Amino acid sequence: MSARATWRRRAGAVAVILAVGGAAGCQRSGGLVGKRAPEFSLTDLSGHAVRLANLRGRIVFLNVWATWCEPCRDEMPSMQSLYERLRGPDFEILAVSADQGDRQLVERFVRELGLTFPVLLDPDLQIPDRYGVTGYPETFLLDRNGRIVAHEIGPRDWDSRESHAAFQRLLERGEWPGL
């Protein structure tokens, strides 16, 4: 099975799980698209506070994940590739770990996968609560004004040709065409 087929199968499985779980959870989080992203301040792995408000003016890729989540692990290399391609004054990735315990576990995960984008710790699960996260991974894309333009449930291949084109459109026109 090709890598693309594997991504589609996994994303479909997550959608089925969410559909069986009920639409209420999906509506709660999906209702944020078009609205200002809920503010937060979390600590990164270096101990520095990261405030969402300080990233206004940039496109923000906000991913919520956990070390025990296999689809999250599968998605991370494509996020790293996207970060390497787009990082700079116009784009930022924030990967929020929903792991509630061992910080060292998160650090090992990041080292093992060679991740260089900011990883934030959320032991109190502020982000899943404020953003209505229904499972992991989930990604919220914020425009330069801090509005959520997309909410992607489940893993994606962020390093695909389609993804690159979509992000270019978001960066240049402020529009998210979807994947």
DASULMO-V79141 format. One record per run of one state. SS is the DSSP state (helix for helix, strand for strand, loop for the rest). FROM is the first residue (numbers start at 1). LEN is the number of residues. If there is no record, write none. Layout:
ss: [SS:SS]
from: [FROM:FROM]
len: [LEN:LEN]
//
This chain:
ss: [loop:helix:loop:helix:loop:strand:loop:strand:loop:strand:helix:loop:strand:loop:helix:loop:strand:loop:strand:loop:helix:loop:strand:loop:helix:loop:strand:loop:strand:loop:helix:loop]
from: [1:3:22:23:31:36:37:41:45:49:52:56:59:66:70:87:88:89:91:98:103:114:118:122:126:132:138:143:147:154:161:174]
len: [2:19:1:8:5:1:4:4:4:3:4:3:7:4:17:1:1:2:7:5:11:4:4:4:6:6:5:4:7:7:13:6]
//
